């Protein structure tokens, strides 16, 4: 997820993005991420936007950079898990609907996914899904792109936690345009 310097992962209007600049994340963080992952977990609203774009990106953009073609191909092949609070038909290949209306549903679904054979599961932000997974301590690793932007208001990732969460820094990389990539995991004592 992109996160502003003051800790917001989405602006207050939810329509704009934190940063429009190219930070080189496809050449660095995304390339590494997809090498170790075979599944994608998304909330339904984000799935509608993200999958509609990426599953057709290569066909729709003849000038798509090679590293984005690589991601588009990975997203097409990845098994897609889509969280929703209601029954809905999914129109994407290799997609599975996970119904989650309550915290217990989220916990059961995520624990079941983690128990299946396979590689890592990538979760791209959708603010409600990210909040819920974070609040329920279901995230094994946070990968954040932090551009040099402060929003002053918005939606934080770490909101409504039952108790303070201590994170252990695993990796940091300087990206283009003064942004940084940070990789954390929850400390074992949390």
N, C-alpha and C positions, 0 to 999 in steps of 0.2 A: 504494500500500500504506500501511497504517497502520504507524507505527514508534514505539516508545516512546522517551523521551528518552535512555535508555541503549542504544539501538540494536537492540532486538529487534522483529521483525515478527510473531512469534507467541509466546504464553506457553508455558512449559515443558509445561503440560498439553495444549496444542494444541486444547483444547475451548472455552476461554473466548476472548473477544475482547479486544483491547488497550483499547478504550474503547467503552462503550455510549452515550455522549452524542452528541447531534446537533452536529456541528461545522460544518454548512452546506456540506459538500463537494458536494452535488448542485447547489446554487445557484452554486457558483464553479468548482471544478476539474473536476467531472464534466461540467458543461455545456460548458465549453471543450474538454474532451477529445473528446467525441463529435462536436463540430462538425468536427474535423479527421481523423476516423477512420472507417473502414468495415469493419474486421475485428476480431475478438476471438480471442485465443489463450489457451487454458486447458489445464492438465493435466486428465486425466480425472476424478480425485476432486473437484476444485473444479467442473468443468463439471457434474457430476451435481447438485451443490447449487445453484450459481449459476444455471445455465440453467433448471433445474426451477422455481426461484423466479421469476426475472425474465421468462421467456417466458409466464408465467401471472399475473403480478402485477396487471396491469390488470383482468383478469377476476375475480380472487380478492379484490381489495380495492377496493371502491367509493370508499373515502376515501383512496386513494393520492395523495400530494401531486403537483401538476402536474409538478414537476421530476423526480420519480421515474417518472411516466408517460412523460415524454420519454425517460428512460434505458431503460425497458422496451421502448418502441417501437424505439429504436435497436438494442438487443440482439436484438430479434426480426428486424430487417432485416439486421443485420450478418452478414457471412460468418464462420462459426465454425470455427476450426481447433482440434482437440482432440489433444493429445499423449498418447500411451499407449505402454507398453512391450509391449503385446500387441494382437492383433487383437480388435476389439470392435465391435458394432453400435451406431451412434449413432442416437438417436431424435429428434434435433432437426432442424428444417428448415434447409437451407443450411449443413450442417456437413460438415467433411472431417476424416477421421482421419489423423494423422501418427504413424507408428510411430517411436519413438526409444528404442532400448535402450542405446546407447552415446553417448559424447560426439560421435563422428563423425556419428551420425544426427541429433543436435540441430543441429549446425553446418550440415549439408547441408539440413535442413528449413527452418531459419530463414533461411539465405542464399537459398534458393529463394523463400521467401515475400517477402523484401525485394526480390527482383528482379521480382516480378509487378507489373503495373500496378495502381494504386489509391492509396488514401490511407494514413494511418498505421494501425498494428496496435496495439490495446490488449491488454496482458497484465495480467490481474488476478492478484494473488498466489495462490498455491498454493505453499507454502513450498518443496517439492522442485523444482518447475519454476522458481521465481524463483532459487533457489540455483544451479541448473545454468546458466540463461541468464546470470546475473551472473558466475559463475566462468569461463564460456567467453567472456566479454566480447561477448555478443550483444545487449545492451540499448543502445539509442541514447539513451534518456532515462528518468530515474527521476523519478516523481512521488510524493512522500511526504506523508502527513498525520501530523503529530507532535503528539499531545495531551500535556498536562502530566502524564504518567504515567511512572514508572520501574518496571520489573518485577523487576530484580535477577537474573533468569535467563530463559532462553527460547531462541528460535531467531533468530540474526542473519541479515540479508540478505546481508551481505558476509562470507561464510565460505569458507574453503579457497581463497582467491584465489592464483593462481600468483605474483603480484607485487602490491605495493600499487597501488591504483587512485586516481588523482587525479580529482576531479570538479569541474566548473565550474558554479557557481550561475547559473541562468538567470532564476529568478523566486522570489519569496517573497510570501505573502499571510497576513495574520492572519485566522483563522477564528473562529467562535463558540467560547465556552467555553475560551478561552486556547490553542486549538490553532493550529498553523501549517501552511501548505501550502508545500512546498519542491519546486522543479523543478531537477534537475541533468542534465548530460550528461557522459559521460566526456571528460576533457581530451584534446586531440588527441595528446599525447605518451604516452598510455597504451595 
